[in-house]
Amino acid sequence: MGHVFVKARFRGKDVIEFEQILVDTGALFTVMPLEIAENHFIETPFEADLRLGDGRIVKAKVFVAECEIEDRRGPVRILAFKGATPVIGVDTLETLGLRVDPVTGRIEKTEYYMLYI
């Protein structure tokens, strides 16, 4: 499939826009460098241990912001640590009702689903 990039806008303390940010369907959370998160997003009191692709575990701070991709907007969690590469994870995609089509490698809008019994 190759790499999938999207244009994304985040609103927290202010607005920051990425013309091209990598979408990683193997990543649960959206990840940002700590410096960007501290300057642009809303910090929470939470931290999480985050396992990276190379096996390392880092302590990440948890932030929140509104994310907009493909005209869909919603609140998202962002994990941030020093030296991180900006990545959109599946938690953000699902929050916005988006998915990656594995055949075309493009972002598609999906329906929102809610299961209840």
BALUM-526684 format. One record per residue (C-alpha): residue in one letter; x, y, z negated. Coordinates in Angstrom, 1 decimal. Example, Ala and Ser with C-alpha at 12.3 -4.5 7.8 and 13.67 -1.06 7.14 Angstrom:
2
<atom aa="a" X="12.3" Y="-4.5" Z="-7.8"/>
<atom aa="s" X="13.7" Y="-1.1" Z="-7.1"/>
This chain:
117
<atom aa="m" X="0.0" Y="0.0" Z="0.0"/>
<atom aa="g" X="2.9" Y="2.4" Z="-0.7"/>
<atom aa="h" X="2.7" Y="5.5" Z="-2.8"/>
<atom aa="v" X="-0.6" Y="7.4" Z="-3.4"/>
<atom aa="f" X="-0.4" Y="11.1" Z="-4.1"/>
<atom aa="v" X="-3.2" Y="13.5" Z="-4.8"/>
<atom aa="k" X="-3.7" Y="17.2" Z="-5.4"/>
<atom aa="a" X="-4.7" Y="17.8" Z="-9.1"/>
<atom aa="r" X="-5.7" Y="20.8" Z="-11.2"/>
<atom aa="f" X="-5.6" Y="20.8" Z="-15.0"/>
<atom aa="r" X="-7.3" Y="23.3" Z="-17.3"/>
<atom aa="g" X="-6.2" Y="23.5" Z="-20.9"/>
<atom aa="k" X="-4.6" Y="26.6" Z="-22.4"/>
<atom aa="d" X="-4.4" Y="27.8" Z="-18.8"/>
<atom aa="v" X="-4.4" Y="26.3" Z="-15.3"/>
<atom aa="i" X="-1.7" Y="24.2" Z="-13.7"/>
<atom aa="e" X="-1.9" Y="22.7" Z="-10.3"/>
<atom aa="f" X="0.1" Y="20.0" Z="-8.7"/>
<atom aa="e" X="0.0" Y="19.9" Z="-4.9"/>
<atom aa="q" X="1.2" Y="16.3" Z="-4.9"/>
<atom aa="i" X="1.2" Y="14.1" Z="-8.0"/>
<atom aa="l" X="1.7" Y="10.3" Z="-8.0"/>
<atom aa="v" X="-1.2" Y="8.0" Z="-8.8"/>
<atom aa="d" X="-0.1" Y="4.9" Z="-10.6"/>
<atom aa="t" X="-2.8" Y="2.2" Z="-10.7"/>
<atom aa="g" X="-0.5" Y="0.2" Z="-13.0"/>
<atom aa="a" X="-0.5" Y="3.0" Z="-15.6"/>
<atom aa="l" X="-3.3" Y="3.3" Z="-18.0"/>
<atom aa="f" X="-2.8" Y="7.0" Z="-19.0"/>
<atom aa="t" X="-1.9" Y="10.2" Z="-17.3"/>
<atom aa="v" X="1.6" Y="11.1" Z="-18.3"/>
<atom aa="m" X="3.4" Y="14.5" Z="-18.2"/>
<atom aa="p" X="6.7" Y="16.0" Z="-19.4"/>
<atom aa="l" X="6.4" Y="17.3" Z="-22.9"/>
<atom aa="e" X="7.3" Y="20.9" Z="-21.9"/>
<atom aa="i" X="4.4" Y="21.1" Z="-19.4"/>
<atom aa="a" X="2.0" Y="19.6" Z="-21.9"/>
<atom aa="e" X="3.0" Y="22.0" Z="-24.7"/>
<atom aa="n" X="2.6" Y="25.0" Z="-22.4"/>
<atom aa="h" X="-0.6" Y="24.1" Z="-20.6"/>
<atom aa="f" X="-2.7" Y="21.5" Z="-22.4"/>
<atom aa="i" X="-4.5" Y="21.3" Z="-25.8"/>
<atom aa="e" X="-2.5" Y="19.3" Z="-28.4"/>
<atom aa="t" X="-4.2" Y="16.8" Z="-30.6"/>
<atom aa="p" X="-2.8" Y="15.5" Z="-33.9"/>
<atom aa="f" X="-2.3" Y="12.0" Z="-32.3"/>
<atom aa="e" X="0.8" Y="10.1" Z="-31.1"/>
<atom aa="a" X="1.1" Y="6.8" Z="-29.3"/>
<atom aa="d" X="3.8" Y="4.3" Z="-28.6"/>
<atom aa="l" X="4.0" Y="4.1" Z="-24.9"/>
<atom aa="r" X="5.8" Y="1.2" Z="-23.1"/>
<atom aa="l" X="7.5" Y="2.4" Z="-19.9"/>
<atom aa="g" X="7.9" Y="0.4" Z="-16.7"/>
<atom aa="d" X="11.5" Y="-0.4" Z="-17.6"/>
<atom aa="g" X="10.5" Y="-1.9" Z="-21.0"/>
<atom aa="r" X="11.5" Y="1.0" Z="-23.2"/>
<atom aa="i" X="9.0" Y="2.2" Z="-25.8"/>
<atom aa="v" X="8.7" Y="6.0" Z="-26.4"/>
<atom aa="k" X="6.7" Y="8.0" Z="-28.9"/>
<atom aa="a" X="4.3" Y="10.2" Z="-26.9"/>
<atom aa="k" X="2.2" Y="13.1" Z="-28.1"/>
<atom aa="v" X="-1.5" Y="13.1" Z="-27.0"/>
<atom aa="f" X="-3.0" Y="16.1" Z="-25.3"/>
<atom aa="v" X="-6.4" Y="16.8" Z="-23.7"/>
<atom aa="a" X="-7.3" Y="18.9" Z="-20.7"/>
<atom aa="e" X="-9.9" Y="19.1" Z="-17.9"/>
<atom aa="c" X="-8.6" Y="17.5" Z="-14.7"/>
<atom aa="e" X="-10.0" Y="18.1" Z="-11.2"/>
<atom aa="i" X="-9.3" Y="15.7" Z="-8.3"/>
<atom aa="e" X="-11.3" Y="15.5" Z="-5.1"/>
<atom aa="d" X="-13.9" Y="18.0" Z="-6.5"/>
<atom aa="r" X="-14.5" Y="15.8" Z="-9.5"/>
<atom aa="r" X="-13.8" Y="17.3" Z="-13.0"/>
<atom aa="g" X="-13.8" Y="15.9" Z="-16.4"/>
<atom aa="p" X="-12.0" Y="15.7" Z="-19.8"/>
<atom aa="v" X="-8.9" Y="13.5" Z="-19.8"/>
<atom aa="r" X="-6.2" Y="12.3" Z="-22.3"/>
<atom aa="i" X="-2.6" Y="13.1" Z="-21.4"/>
<atom aa="l" X="0.4" Y="11.4" Z="-23.0"/>
<atom aa="a" X="3.5" Y="13.5" Z="-23.0"/>
<atom aa="f" X="7.2" Y="13.0" Z="-23.9"/>
<atom aa="k" X="10.5" Y="14.6" Z="-22.9"/>
<atom aa="g" X="11.7" Y="13.6" Z="-19.5"/>
<atom aa="a" X="8.5" Y="12.1" Z="-18.3"/>
<atom aa="t" X="7.6" Y="12.0" Z="-14.6"/>
<atom aa="p" X="4.1" Y="13.4" Z="-13.9"/>
<atom aa="v" X="1.7" Y="10.5" Z="-13.1"/>
<atom aa="i" X="-2.1" Y="10.1" Z="-12.9"/>
<atom aa="g" X="-3.2" Y="6.9" Z="-14.6"/>
<atom aa="v" X="-6.4" Y="4.8" Z="-14.2"/>
<atom aa="d" X="-8.0" Y="6.3" Z="-17.3"/>
<atom aa="t" X="-8.1" Y="9.6" Z="-15.5"/>
<atom aa="l" X="-9.3" Y="8.1" Z="-12.3"/>
<atom aa="e" X="-12.1" Y="6.2" Z="-14.0"/>
<atom aa="t" X="-13.2" Y="9.3" Z="-16.0"/>
<atom aa="l" X="-13.5" Y="11.2" Z="-12.8"/>
<atom aa="g" X="-15.3" Y="8.3" Z="-10.9"/>
<atom aa="l" X="-12.4" Y="7.8" Z="-8.5"/>
<atom aa="r" X="-10.5" Y="4.7" Z="-7.3"/>
<atom aa="v" X="-7.6" Y="3.9" Z="-4.9"/>
<atom aa="d" X="-8.7" Y="2.0" Z="-1.9"/>
<atom aa="p" X="-6.0" Y="-0.7" Z="-1.6"/>
<atom aa="v" X="-6.4" Y="-1.0" Z="2.2"/>
<atom aa="t" X="-6.1" Y="2.7" Z="3.1"/>
<atom aa="g" X="-4.2" Y="3.8" Z="0.0"/>
<atom aa="r" X="-6.5" Y="6.8" Z="-0.3"/>
<atom aa="i" X="-8.6" Y="8.1" Z="-3.2"/>
<atom aa="e" X="-12.3" Y="7.3" Z="-3.0"/>
<atom aa="k" X="-15.3" Y="8.6" Z="-5.0"/>
<atom aa="t" X="-17.2" Y="5.8" Z="-6.8"/>
<atom aa="e" X="-20.4" Y="5.7" Z="-8.7"/>
<atom aa="y" X="-20.4" Y="6.3" Z="-12.4"/>
<atom aa="y" X="-21.5" Y="3.1" Z="-14.3"/>
<atom aa="m" X="-22.8" Y="2.7" Z="-17.8"/>
<atom aa="l" X="-23.6" Y="-0.7" Z="-19.3"/>
<atom aa="y" X="-26.0" Y="-1.0" Z="-22.2"/>
<atom aa="i" X="-27.9" Y="-3.8" Z="-23.8"/>
